Amino acid sequence: MSPRTGRPKAVNPKRNDLKVRIDDETLKQLDVYCQANGLTRAEAVRQGINLLLEKK
């Protein structure tokens, strides 16, 4: 039998899906930020949530 192939298991898998409705201007600002910082929208949102939680 050959060893298992494929993608290795993630350390912290992202199993939860979140849908958010935002206006056009906010989306434009998010895309500009992501492009400038080399991030995906999802990663930028995760970082934003962490910033909010750190303020507590």
mmCIF file as gemmi writes it, N, C-alpha and C atoms, coordinates in Angstrom:
data_model
loop_
_atom_site.group_PDB
_atom_site.id
_atom_site.type_symbol
_atom_site.label_atom_id
_atom_site.label_alt_id
_atom_site.label_comp_id
_atom_site.label_asym_id
_atom_site.label_entity_id
_atom_site.label_seq_id
_atom_site.pdbx_PDB_ins_code
_atom_site.Cartn_x
_atom_site.Cartn_y
_atom_site.Cartn_z
_atom_site.occupancy
_atom_site.B_iso_or_equiv
_atom_site.pdbx_formal_charge
_atom_site.auth_seq_id
_atom_site.auth_asym_id
_atom_site.pdbx_PDB_model_num
ATOM 1 N N . MET Axp A 1 ? 0.838 -1.178 0 1 0 ? 1 A 1
ATOM 2 C CA . MET Axp A 1 ? 0 0 0 1 0 ? 1 A 1
ATOM 3 C C . MET Axp A 1 ? 0.886 1.246 0 1 0 ? 1 A 1
ATOM 4 N N . SER Axp A 2 ? 0.546 2.212 -0.832 1 0 ? 2 A 1
ATOM 5 C CA . SER Axp A 2 ? 1.348 3.429 -0.927 1 0 ? 2 A 1
ATOM 6 C C . SER Axp A 2 ? 0.974 4.4 0.182 1 0 ? 2 A 1
ATOM 7 N N . PRO Axp A 3 ? 1.909 5.285 0.548 1 0 ? 3 A 1
ATOM 8 C CA . PRO Axp A 3 ? 1.585 6.273 1.592 1 0 ? 3 A 1
ATOM 9 C C . PRO Axp A 3 ? 0.497 7.224 1.098 1 0 ? 3 A 1
ATOM 10 N N . ARG Axp A 4 ? -0.2 7.809 2.04 1 0 ? 4 A 1
ATOM 11 C CA . ARG Axp A 4 ? -1.259 8.75 1.672 1 0 ? 4 A 1
ATOM 12 C C . ARG Axp A 4 ? -0.674 9.958 0.968 1 0 ? 4 A 1
ATOM 13 N N . THR Axp A 5 ? -1.357 10.402 -0.041 1 0 ? 5 A 1
ATOM 14 C CA . THR Axp A 5 ? -0.92 11.591 -0.762 1 0 ? 5 A 1
ATOM 15 C C . THR Axp A 5 ? -1.972 12.679 -0.596 1 0 ? 5 A 1
ATOM 16 N N . GLY Axp A 6 ? -1.606 13.868 -0.967 1 0 ? 6 A 1
ATOM 17 C CA . GLY Axp A 6 ? -2.551 14.973 -0.879 1 0 ? 6 A 1
ATOM 18 C C . GLY Axp A 6 ? -2.05 16.042 0.06 1 0 ? 6 A 1
ATOM 19 N N . ARG Axp A 7 ? -2.911 16.955 0.314 1 0 ? 7 A 1
ATOM 20 C CA . ARG Axp A 7 ? -2.58 18.103 1.144 1 0 ? 7 A 1
ATOM 21 C C . ARG Axp A 7 ? -2.49 17.693 2.615 1 0 ? 7 A 1
ATOM 22 N N . PRO Axp A 8 ? -1.444 18.159 3.32 1 0 ? 8 A 1
ATOM 23 C CA . PRO Axp A 8 ? -1.332 17.821 4.753 1 0 ? 8 A 1
ATOM 24 C C . PRO Axp A 8 ? -2.422 18.52 5.568 1 0 ? 8 A 1
ATOM 25 N N . LYS Axp A 9 ? -2.744 17.958 6.704 1 0 ? 9 A 1
ATOM 26 C CA . LYS Axp A 9 ? -3.756 18.538 7.588 1 0 ? 9 A 1
ATOM 27 C C . LYS Axp A 9 ? -3.287 19.903 8.08 1 0 ? 9 A 1
ATOM 28 N N . ALA Axp A 10 ? -4.205 20.852 8.125 1 0 ? 10 A 1
ATOM 29 C CA . ALA Axp A 10 ? -3.905 22.198 8.611 1 0 ? 10 A 1
ATOM 30 C C . ALA Axp A 10 ? -3.811 22.193 10.13 1 0 ? 10 A 1
ATOM 31 N N . VAL Axp A 11 ? -2.935 23.029 10.66 1 0 ? 11 A 1
ATOM 32 C CA . VAL Axp A 11 ? -2.784 23.148 12.111 1 0 ? 11 A 1
ATOM 33 C C . VAL Axp A 11 ? -4.039 23.756 12.725 1 0 ? 11 A 1
ATOM 34 N N . ASN Axp A 12 ? -4.552 24.803 12.101 1 0 ? 12 A 1
ATOM 35 C CA . ASN Axp A 12 ? -5.758 25.481 12.591 1 0 ? 12 A 1
ATOM 36 C C . ASN Axp A 12 ? -6.749 25.593 11.425 1 0 ? 12 A 1
ATOM 37 N N . PRO Axp A 13 ? -7.483 24.516 11.119 1 0 ? 13 A 1
ATOM 38 C CA . PRO Axp A 13 ? -8.371 24.553 9.951 1 0 ? 13 A 1
ATOM 39 C C . PRO Axp A 13 ? -9.486 25.583 10.112 1 0 ? 13 A 1
ATOM 40 N N . LYS Axp A 14 ? -9.834 26.212 9.015 1 0 ? 14 A 1
ATOM 41 C CA . LYS Axp A 14 ? -10.887 27.224 9.019 1 0 ? 14 A 1
ATOM 42 C C . LYS Axp A 14 ? -12.173 26.555 8.539 1 0 ? 14 A 1
ATOM 43 N N . ARG Axp A 15 ? -12.952 26.045 9.469 1 0 ? 15 A 1
ATOM 44 C CA . ARG Axp A 15 ? -14.146 25.266 9.162 1 0 ? 15 A 1
ATOM 45 C C . ARG Axp A 15 ? -15.409 26.115 9.099 1 0 ? 15 A 1
ATOM 46 N N . ASN Axp A 16 ? -15.374 27.317 9.616 1 0 ? 16 A 1
ATOM 47 C CA . ASN Axp A 16 ? -16.572 28.141 9.723 1 0 ? 16 A 1
ATOM 48 C C . ASN Axp A 16 ? -16.627 29.171 8.605 1 0 ? 16 A 1
ATOM 49 N N . ASP Axp A 17 ? -17.804 29.309 8.035 1 0 ? 17 A 1
ATOM 50 C CA . ASP Axp A 17 ? -18.015 30.248 6.95 1 0 ? 17 A 1
ATOM 51 C C . ASP Axp A 17 ? -18.815 31.434 7.493 1 0 ? 17 A 1
ATOM 52 N N . LEU Axp A 18 ? -18.438 32.647 7.106 1 0 ? 18 A 1
ATOM 53 C CA . LEU Axp A 18 ? -19.103 33.853 7.579 1 0 ? 18 A 1
ATOM 54 C C . LEU Axp A 18 ? -19.447 34.715 6.378 1 0 ? 18 A 1
ATOM 55 N N . LYS Axp A 19 ? -20.703 35.118 6.283 1 0 ? 19 A 1
ATOM 56 C CA . LYS Axp A 19 ? -21.128 35.991 5.192 1 0 ? 19 A 1
ATOM 57 C C . LYS Axp A 19 ? -21.483 37.347 5.776 1 0 ? 19 A 1
ATOM 58 N N . VAL Axp A 20 ? -20.956 38.397 5.158 1 0 ? 20 A 1
ATOM 59 C CA . VAL Axp A 20 ? -21.195 39.759 5.631 1 0 ? 20 A 1
ATOM 60 C C . VAL Axp A 20 ? -21.59 40.616 4.428 1 0 ? 20 A 1
ATOM 61 N N . ARG Axp A 21 ? -22.599 41.43 4.633 1 0 ? 21 A 1
ATOM 62 C CA . ARG Axp A 21 ? -23.019 42.356 3.581 1 0 ? 21 A 1
ATOM 63 C C . ARG Axp A 21 ? -22.406 43.726 3.871 1 0 ? 21 A 1
ATOM 64 N N . ILE Axp A 22 ? -21.727 44.291 2.872 1 0 ? 22 A 1
ATOM 65 C CA . ILE Axp A 22 ? -21.113 45.609 3.024 1 0 ? 22 A 1
ATOM 66 C C . ILE Axp A 22 ? -21.44 46.457 1.792 1 0 ? 22 A 1
ATOM 67 N N . ASP Axp A 23 ? -21.357 47.764 1.956 1 0 ? 23 A 1
ATOM 68 C CA . ASP Axp A 23 ? -21.646 48.664 0.842 1 0 ? 23 A 1
ATOM 69 C C . ASP Axp A 23 ? -20.464 48.717 -0.119 1 0 ? 23 A 1
ATOM 70 N N . ASP Axp A 24 ? -20.692 49.305 -1.284 1 0 ? 24 A 1
ATOM 71 C CA . ASP Axp A 24 ? -19.68 49.352 -2.338 1 0 ? 24 A 1
ATOM 72 C C . ASP Axp A 24 ? -18.413 50.083 -1.908 1 0 ? 24 A 1
ATOM 73 N N . GLU Axp A 25 ? -18.565 51.19 -1.197 1 0 ? 25 A 1
ATOM 74 C CA . GLU Axp A 25 ? -17.4 51.982 -0.78 1 0 ? 25 A 1
ATOM 75 C C . GLU Axp A 25 ? -16.523 51.204 0.204 1 0 ? 25 A 1
ATOM 76 N N . THR Axp A 26 ? -17.146 50.508 1.149 1 0 ? 26 A 1
ATOM 77 C CA . THR Axp A 26 ? -16.374 49.715 2.11 1 0 ? 26 A 1
ATOM 78 C C . THR Axp A 26 ? -15.64 48.592 1.4 1 0 ? 26 A 1
ATOM 79 N N . LEU Axp A 27 ? -16.287 47.949 0.439 1 0 ? 27 A 1
ATOM 80 C CA . LEU Axp A 27 ? -15.637 46.88 -0.325 1 0 ? 27 A 1
ATOM 81 C C . LEU Axp A 27 ? -14.453 47.419 -1.117 1 0 ? 27 A 1
ATOM 82 N N . LYS Axp A 28 ? -14.624 48.599 -1.691 1 0 ? 28 A 1
ATOM 83 C CA . LYS Axp A 28 ? -13.535 49.224 -2.448 1 0 ? 28 A 1
ATOM 84 C C . LYS Axp A 28 ? -12.347 49.507 -1.53 1 0 ? 28 A 1
ATOM 85 N N . GLN Axp A 29 ? -12.626 50.048 -0.348 1 0 ? 29 A 1
ATOM 86 C CA . GLN Axp A 29 ? -11.554 50.331 0.606 1 0 ? 29 A 1
ATOM 87 C C . GLN Axp A 29 ? -10.866 49.05 1.065 1 0 ? 29 A 1
ATOM 88 N N . LEU Axp A 30 ? -11.647 48.002 1.292 1 0 ? 30 A 1
ATOM 89 C CA . LEU Axp A 30 ? -11.078 46.718 1.687 1 0 ? 30 A 1
ATOM 90 C C . LEU Axp A 30 ? -10.174 46.167 0.599 1 0 ? 30 A 1
ATOM 91 N N . ASP Axp A 31 ? -10.622 46.236 -0.653 1 0 ? 31 A 1
ATOM 92 C CA . ASP Axp A 31 ? -9.813 45.732 -1.76 1 0 ? 31 A 1
ATOM 93 C C . ASP Axp A 31 ? -8.519 46.523 -1.934 1 0 ? 31 A 1
ATOM 94 N N . VAL Axp A 32 ? -8.582 47.837 -1.76 1 0 ? 32 A 1
ATOM 95 C CA . VAL Axp A 32 ? -7.376 48.671 -1.854 1 0 ? 32 A 1
ATOM 96 C C . VAL Axp A 32 ? -6.4 48.281 -0.743 1 0 ? 32 A 1
ATOM 97 N N . TYR Axp A 33 ? -6.912 48.115 0.469 1 0 ? 33 A 1
ATOM 98 C CA . TYR Axp A 33 ? -6.074 47.713 1.603 1 0 ? 33 A 1
ATOM 99 C C . TYR Axp A 33 ? -5.427 46.349 1.349 1 0 ? 33 A 1
ATOM 100 N N . CYS Axp A 34 ? -6.228 45.408 0.877 1 0 ? 34 A 1
ATOM 101 C CA . CYS Axp A 34 ? -5.716 44.057 0.627 1 0 ? 34 A 1
ATOM 102 C C . CYS Axp A 34 ? -4.643 44.063 -0.455 1 0 ? 34 A 1
ATOM 103 N N . GLN Axp A 35 ? -4.871 44.812 -1.515 1 0 ? 35 A 1
ATOM 104 C CA . GLN Axp A 35 ? -3.891 44.897 -2.598 1 0 ? 35 A 1
ATOM 105 C C . GLN Axp A 35 ? -2.586 45.507 -2.096 1 0 ? 35 A 1
ATOM 106 N N . ALA Axp A 36 ? -2.68 46.556 -1.313 1 0 ? 36 A 1
ATOM 107 C CA . ALA Axp A 36 ? -1.485 47.243 -0.81 1 0 ? 36 A 1
ATOM 108 C C . ALA Axp A 36 ? -0.691 46.388 0.171 1 0 ? 36 A 1
ATOM 109 N N . ASN Axp A 37 ? -1.386 45.5 0.894 1 0 ? 37 A 1
ATOM 110 C CA . ASN Axp A 37 ? -0.733 44.71 1.933 1 0 ? 37 A 1
ATOM 111 C C . ASN Axp A 37 ? -0.57 43.24 1.568 1 0 ? 37 A 1
ATOM 112 N N . GLY Axp A 38 ? -0.941 42.869 0.36 1 0 ? 38 A 1
ATOM 113 C CA . GLY Axp A 38 ? -0.771 41.496 -0.092 1 0 ? 38 A 1
ATOM 114 C C . GLY Axp A 38 ? -1.591 40.493 0.703 1 0 ? 38 A 1
ATOM 115 N N . LEU Axp A 39 ? -2.829 40.861 1.023 1 0 ? 39 A 1
ATOM 116 C CA . LEU Axp A 39 ? -3.704 39.998 1.811 1 0 ? 39 A 1
ATOM 117 C C . LEU Axp A 39 ? -4.939 39.621 1.007 1 0 ? 39 A 1
ATOM 118 N N . THR Axp A 40 ? -5.559 38.521 1.404 1 0 ? 40 A 1
ATOM 119 C CA . THR Axp A 40 ? -6.872 38.201 0.873 1 0 ? 40 A 1
ATOM 120 C C . THR Axp A 40 ? -7.901 38.958 1.705 1 0 ? 40 A 1
ATOM 121 N N . ARG Axp A 41 ? -9.101 39.039 1.188 1 0 ? 41 A 1
ATOM 122 C CA . ARG Axp A 41 ? -10.171 39.688 1.957 1 0 ? 41 A 1
ATOM 123 C C . ARG Axp A 41 ? -10.381 38.96 3.277 1 0 ? 41 A 1
ATOM 124 N N . ALA Axp A 42 ? -10.379 37.633 3.22 1 0 ? 42 A 1
ATOM 125 C CA . ALA Axp A 42 ? -10.626 36.839 4.432 1 0 ? 42 A 1
ATOM 126 C C . ALA Axp A 42 ? -9.557 37.088 5.485 1 0 ? 42 A 1
ATOM 127 N N . GLU Axp A 43 ? -8.3 37.149 5.08 1 0 ? 43 A 1
ATOM 128 C CA . GLU Axp A 43 ? -7.228 37.372 6.044 1 0 ? 43 A 1
ATOM 129 C C . GLU Axp A 43 ? -7.327 38.77 6.637 1 0 ? 43 A 1
ATOM 130 N N . ALA Axp A 44 ? -7.674 39.765 5.829 1 0 ? 44 A 1
ATOM 131 C CA . ALA Axp A 44 ? -7.836 41.132 6.336 1 0 ? 44 A 1
ATOM 132 C C . ALA Axp A 44 ? -8.968 41.191 7.363 1 0 ? 44 A 1
ATOM 133 N N . VAL Axp A 45 ? -10.066 40.497 7.092 1 0 ? 45 A 1
ATOM 134 C CA . VAL Axp A 45 ? -11.189 40.485 8.031 1 0 ? 45 A 1
ATOM 135 C C . VAL Axp A 45 ? -10.778 39.789 9.327 1 0 ? 45 A 1
ATOM 136 N N . ARG Axp A 46 ? -10.05 38.666 9.226 1 0 ? 46 A 1
ATOM 137 C CA . ARG Axp A 46 ? -9.578 37.972 10.434 1 0 ? 46 A 1
ATOM 138 C C . ARG Axp A 46 ? -8.678 38.885 11.256 1 0 ? 46 A 1
ATOM 139 N N . GLN Axp A 47 ? -7.786 39.623 10.604 1 0 ? 47 A 1
ATOM 140 C CA . GLN Axp A 47 ? -6.905 40.543 11.324 1 0 ? 47 A 1
ATOM 141 C C . GLN Axp A 47 ? -7.714 41.654 11.989 1 0 ? 47 A 1
ATOM 142 N N . GLY Axp A 48 ? -8.741 42.148 11.296 1 0 ? 48 A 1
ATOM 143 C CA . GLY Axp A 48 ? -9.598 43.186 11.868 1 0 ? 48 A 1
ATOM 144 C C . GLY Axp A 48 ? -10.329 42.699 13.116 1 0 ? 48 A 1
ATOM 145 N N . ILE Axp A 49 ? -10.821 41.47 13.066 1 0 ? 49 A 1
ATOM 146 C CA . ILE Axp A 49 ? -11.498 40.895 14.23 1 0 ? 49 A 1
ATOM 147 C C . ILE Axp A 49 ? -10.52 40.783 15.393 1 0 ? 49 A 1
ATOM 148 N N . ASN Axp A 50 ? -9.306 40.328 15.106 1 0 ? 50 A 1
ATOM 149 C CA . ASN Axp A 50 ? -8.298 40.216 16.179 1 0 ? 50 A 1
ATOM 150 C C . ASN Axp A 50 ? -7.973 41.576 16.779 1 0 ? 50 A 1
ATOM 151 N N . LEU Axp A 51 ? -7.903 42.62 15.954 1 0 ? 51 A 1
ATOM 152 C CA . LEU Axp A 51 ? -7.656 43.969 16.48 1 0 ? 51 A 1
ATOM 153 C C . LEU Axp A 51 ? -8.775 44.411 17.409 1 0 ? 51 A 1
ATOM 154 N N . LEU Axp A 52 ? -10.013 44.139 17.03 1 0 ? 52 A 1
ATOM 155 C CA . LEU Axp A 52 ? -11.148 44.498 17.887 1 0 ? 52 A 1
ATOM 156 C C . LEU Axp A 52 ? -11.095 43.761 19.214 1 0 ? 52 A 1
ATOM 157 N N . LEU Axp A 53 ? -10.736 42.503 19.186 1 0 ? 53 A 1
ATOM 158 C CA . LEU Axp A 53 ? -10.678 41.702 20.4 1 0 ? 53 A 1
ATOM 159 C C . LEU Axp A 53 ? -9.521 42.105 21.31 1 0 ? 53 A 1
ATOM 160 N N . GLU Axp A 54 ? -8.424 42.583 20.728 1 0 ? 54 A 1
ATOM 161 C CA . GLU Axp A 54 ? -7.273 43.023 21.52 1 0 ? 54 A 1
ATOM 162 C C . GLU Axp A 54 ? -7.581 44.306 22.296 1 0 ? 54 A 1
ATOM 163 N N . LYS Axp A 55 ? -8.499 45.129 21.796 1 0 ? 55 A 1
ATOM 164 C CA . LYS Axp A 55 ? -8.835 46.397 22.44 1 0 ? 55 A 1
ATOM 165 C C . LYS Axp A 55 ? -9.555 46.194 23.766 1 0 ? 55 A 1
ATOM 166 N N . LYS Axp A 56 ? -10.161 45.051 23.96 1 0 ? 56 A 1
ATOM 167 C CA . LYS Axp A 56 ? -10.92 44.798 25.188 1 0 ? 56 A 1
ATOM 168 C C . LYS Axp A 56 ? -10.055 44.824 26.414 1 0 ? 56 A 1
